[in-house]
Amino acid sequence: MRTEVVSEPGDPARPNEDFAAVALPASGQGGAVVVLDGVTPPRGATGCLHSVPWYVARLGGALTELTVSLPDVPLPEVLSRAIARTAAAHVATCDLSHPRTPQATVVVARWGTQAVEYLVLSDSTLLVESPEGSVTAVLDDRLSRLPRSSLATDAIADATVRNKEGGFFTAAADPAVAGRAVTGTLPREEVRALAALTDGAARWVERFREGTWEDCFRLLAKEGARALVQRVRALETADTERVFLRRSKTHDDATVVVVGL
């Protein structure tokens, strides 16, 4: 199995809020990929004593361990248990009902000898390449489909659409959110490779429109994950007029994991 992992902070002076892991079970059969993108909160109270990196490290660690150690448990249940375990680690000290309690987007893929399972929650991306070379993007596009007015300010988004029916969902403190994820299972023989991207890396397609998801996968296969991140950084730096970035931060944490099955 060939793997490549690249994760680069958007600002070297700030901690990287992404998480990435590739895990192989002791049986030697199958494996798993876990990628999380911590949600940077606005300035002000979050109800939590802990940072986003603290939360992402614990949720990512729990999710990786449970994904591998519980191969017969469906991924939504695995995510639910990981969220519950992480919440239990700070429920005594923090207000987990706060809309900005630490949270993250999630991508998980797990494969064995017969099947490849996947789960995507919020705006990170999973790319699936077939043996014939076609590429399918697994997306949770609820955030991108919301009217801009509902995201005009952080306060409006938190009050109306963040982790709410008709809005979008992230992994925070409620285990039930796992049931909102985009999930599926593919026959193992229909998958040649996988790539998981946080939205900071997916900007090459989603923000700058440099190519399709299939073009993105070809770039990863030919030049590697670091080349994709470097191209995104160059595009971000060149967008001085904010034509593409608009109100978004100039540089976001960018993580790419590529796995050849």
PLY file of the C-alpha trace (Angstrom):
ply
format ascii 1.0
element vertex 261
property float x
property float y
property float z
element edge 260
property int vertex1
property int vertex2
end_header
0.00 0.00 0.00
1.32 3.45 -0.95
0.48 6.41 1.26
1.35 10.11 1.30
0.42 12.60 4.01
0.99 16.36 3.85
-0.38 18.84 6.37
0.65 22.49 6.40
-0.64 25.28 8.66
-2.10 28.35 7.06
-0.02 30.52 9.37
3.30 29.21 10.75
2.72 31.32 13.85
-0.51 29.45 14.69
-1.06 25.76 15.49
-2.30 23.58 12.67
-5.93 22.71 13.43
-6.06 19.80 10.97
-5.57 16.13 11.88
-4.55 13.26 9.61
-3.91 9.58 10.23
-3.46 6.42 8.21
-3.93 3.25 10.26
-3.27 -0.40 9.50
-4.83 -3.06 11.75
-2.59 -5.66 13.34
-4.27 -8.33 11.20
-2.48 -6.89 8.19
-5.72 -6.74 6.22
-7.31 -3.45 5.26
-6.74 -0.04 6.75
-8.25 3.35 7.44
-7.79 7.05 6.74
-8.99 9.75 9.14
-8.82 13.48 8.32
-10.29 16.27 10.45
-10.35 20.03 9.94
-10.78 21.97 13.14
-13.18 24.90 12.89
-11.46 28.15 13.84
-13.81 30.07 16.16
-14.35 33.81 15.99
-12.86 35.93 18.73
-14.74 35.71 21.98
-16.04 33.06 24.30
-16.49 29.47 23.17
-17.64 28.00 26.46
-14.56 25.76 26.48
-11.25 25.92 28.32
-9.55 23.99 25.55
-8.21 24.93 22.13
-9.35 23.61 18.78
-6.07 21.63 18.38
-6.73 19.98 21.77
-10.17 18.90 20.61
-9.10 17.78 17.15
-6.20 15.71 18.52
-8.50 13.87 20.92
-11.36 13.33 18.51
-8.95 12.28 15.76
-7.11 9.91 18.07
-10.31 8.32 19.34
-11.77 8.05 15.85
-8.63 6.43 14.45
-8.44 3.89 17.25
-12.12 2.96 17.13
-12.22 2.78 13.32
-9.50 0.14 13.36
-10.36 -1.71 16.57
-14.07 -2.03 15.78
-14.07 -3.19 12.14
-17.62 -4.55 12.32
-19.12 -1.36 13.75
-20.53 1.00 11.07
-18.65 4.27 10.66
-21.50 6.51 11.90
-21.55 4.57 15.16
-17.77 4.74 15.36
-17.89 8.53 14.95
-20.68 8.77 17.51
-18.60 6.88 20.07
-15.53 8.99 19.34
-17.51 12.22 19.83
-18.98 10.89 23.09
-15.53 9.87 24.36
-14.10 13.29 23.53
-17.03 15.13 25.11
-16.61 13.11 28.30
-13.02 14.36 28.54
-14.14 17.95 29.14
-17.84 18.01 30.00
-17.02 18.63 33.67
-15.09 21.83 32.90
-16.69 23.26 29.76
-20.07 24.33 28.40
-20.48 21.87 25.54
-23.82 23.37 24.55
-22.12 26.56 23.35
-22.49 26.83 19.53
-18.74 27.43 19.24
-17.58 24.59 21.47
-14.56 23.09 19.64
-15.62 21.21 16.51
-14.32 19.75 13.27
-15.18 18.46 9.83
-14.60 14.73 9.33
-13.52 12.34 6.58
-13.12 8.63 7.33
-12.49 5.80 4.90
-12.01 2.17 5.96
-11.28 -0.78 3.73
-10.97 -4.52 4.10
-10.78 -7.43 1.70
-14.39 -7.03 0.53
-15.47 -3.41 0.87
-14.51 0.24 1.25
-16.64 2.27 3.66
-16.66 6.05 3.85
-18.06 8.90 5.92
-17.90 12.64 5.21
-19.25 15.34 7.53
-19.12 19.00 6.48
-16.79 20.55 3.92
-13.77 18.28 3.69
-13.57 16.00 0.64
-12.97 12.34 -0.16
-11.90 11.41 -3.70
-12.33 7.83 -4.88
-10.46 6.55 -7.93
-11.69 3.47 -9.78
-9.41 0.89 -11.45
-10.34 2.49 -14.79
-9.16 5.90 -13.59
-12.48 7.68 -13.11
-12.71 9.85 -9.98
-15.75 10.38 -7.77
-15.89 13.17 -5.18
-17.78 12.32 -2.00
-19.02 15.65 -0.63
-21.25 16.95 2.12
-22.31 20.10 0.30
-24.91 21.45 2.72
-22.74 24.40 3.72
-22.15 25.46 0.10
-25.88 25.32 -0.67
-26.90 27.71 2.10
-27.92 31.26 1.15
-25.11 33.74 1.74
-27.42 35.72 4.03
-27.42 32.89 6.57
-23.61 33.12 6.75
-23.35 36.91 6.70
-21.97 37.02 10.24
-20.75 34.43 12.73
-23.63 35.31 15.05
-26.24 34.72 12.35
-24.66 31.42 11.30
-24.41 30.19 14.89
-28.02 31.11 15.63
-29.62 29.78 12.45
-27.61 27.13 10.58
-24.62 25.77 12.53
-25.50 22.24 13.65
-29.18 22.93 13.05
-31.86 21.32 10.92
-31.80 22.88 7.46
-28.23 24.07 7.99
-24.94 22.22 8.17
-23.32 19.92 10.70
-19.88 19.42 12.24
-18.54 17.03 14.85
-18.73 18.94 18.14
-20.13 17.48 21.38
-23.36 15.79 20.25
-22.84 12.15 19.24
-26.11 12.18 17.29
-24.54 14.41 14.62
-22.82 11.29 13.25
-26.17 10.32 11.78
-26.05 13.43 9.60
-22.88 12.40 7.76
-22.72 11.35 4.12
-21.90 7.64 4.14
-21.61 4.69 1.78
-19.95 1.40 0.95
-18.24 0.33 -2.27
-17.00 -3.09 -3.37
-13.28 -3.31 -2.73
-12.51 -4.16 -6.35
-14.07 -0.88 -7.51
-11.53 1.29 -5.65
-7.89 1.73 -6.69
-6.97 4.77 -4.60
-8.35 7.36 -2.18
-7.51 10.98 -1.40
-8.82 12.96 1.56
-8.52 16.76 1.55
-9.41 19.49 4.02
-11.00 22.53 2.45
-7.70 24.42 2.58
-6.27 22.00 0.02
-9.54 21.60 -1.88
-9.41 25.32 -2.71
-7.56 24.36 -5.91
-10.90 23.07 -7.22
-13.56 24.72 -5.09
-12.22 28.25 -4.74
-9.77 28.86 -7.59
-11.41 26.60 -10.21
-8.06 25.39 -11.53
-9.51 22.06 -12.59
-12.02 19.31 -11.82
-11.77 16.76 -9.04
-10.42 14.32 -11.61
-7.75 16.89 -12.58
-6.93 17.26 -8.89
-6.46 13.52 -8.46
-4.25 13.39 -11.56
-2.10 16.15 -10.08
-1.78 14.21 -6.84
-0.82 11.04 -8.68
1.72 12.77 -10.91
3.30 15.42 -8.67
2.26 14.48 -5.14
0.33 16.02 -2.27
2.91 18.70 -1.49
2.70 19.99 -5.06
-1.05 20.53 -4.66
-0.58 22.48 -1.44
2.18 24.56 -3.00
-0.05 25.44 -5.95
-2.83 26.48 -3.59
-0.43 28.70 -1.65
0.74 30.38 -4.85
-2.85 31.04 -5.92
-3.73 32.45 -2.51
-0.74 34.80 -2.56
-1.53 35.98 -6.09
-5.15 36.81 -5.27
-4.33 40.28 -3.97
-7.64 41.70 -5.19
-9.59 39.02 -3.27
-11.36 37.97 -6.47
-11.46 34.34 -5.35
-10.86 34.51 -1.60
-13.24 37.39 -0.84
-13.81 37.33 2.95
-11.98 34.03 3.48
-8.64 33.93 5.24
-5.70 34.23 2.84
-4.08 30.95 3.87
-5.93 28.08 5.49
-4.56 24.91 7.04
-4.20 22.42 4.17
-4.06 18.65 4.57
-3.93 15.94 1.90
-3.78 12.16 2.40
-3.38 9.88 -0.61
-3.68 6.11 -0.29
-3.19 3.59 -3.06
-5.06 0.38 -2.31
0 1
1 2
2 3
3 4
4 5
5 6
6 7
7 8
8 9
9 10
10 11
11 12
12 13
13 14
14 15
15 16
16 17
17 18
18 19
19 20
20 21
21 22
22 23
23 24
24 25
25 26
26 27
27 28
28 29
29 30
30 31
31 32
32 33
33 34
34 35
35 36
36 37
37 38
38 39
39 40
40 41
41 42
42 43
43 44
44 45
45 46
46 47
47 48
48 49
49 50
50 51
51 52
52 53
53 54
54 55
55 56
56 57
57 58
58 59
59 60
60 61
61 62
62 63
63 64
64 65
65 66
66 67
67 68
68 69
69 70
70 71
71 72
72 73
73 74
74 75
75 76
76 77
77 78
78 79
79 80
80 81
81 82
82 83
83 84
84 85
85 86
86 87
87 88
88 89
89 90
90 91
91 92
92 93
93 94
94 95
95 96
96 97
97 98
98 99
99 100
100 101
101 102
102 103
103 104
104 105
105 106
106 107
107 108
108 109
109 110
110 111
111 112
112 113
113 114
114 115
115 116
116 117
117 118
118 119
119 120
120 121
121 122
122 123
123 124
124 125
125 126
126 127
127 128
128 129
129 130
130 131
131 132
132 133
133 134
134 135
135 136
136 137
137 138
138 139
139 140
140 141
141 142
142 143
143 144
144 145
145 146
146 147
147 148
148 149
149 150
150 151
151 152
152 153
153 154
154 155
155 156
156 157
157 158
158 159
159 160
160 161
161 162
162 163
163 164
164 165
165 166
166 167
167 168
168 169
169 170
170 171
171 172
172 173
173 174
174 175
175 176
176 177
177 178
178 179
179 180
180 181
181 182
182 183
183 184
184 185
185 186
186 187
187 188
188 189
189 190
190 191
191 192
192 193
193 194
194 195
195 196
196 197
197 198
198 199
199 200
200 201
201 202
202 203
203 204
204 205
205 206
206 207
207 208
208 209
209 210
210 211
211 212
212 213
213 214
214 215
215 216
216 217
217 218
218 219
219 220
220 221
221 222
222 223
223 224
224 225
225 226
226 227
227 228
228 229
229 230
230 231
231 232
232 233
233 234
234 235
235 236
236 237
237 238
238 239
239 240
240 241
241 242
242 243
243 244
244 245
245 246
246 247
247 248
248 249
249 250
250 251
251 252
252 253
253 254
254 255
255 256
256 257
257 258
258 259
259 260
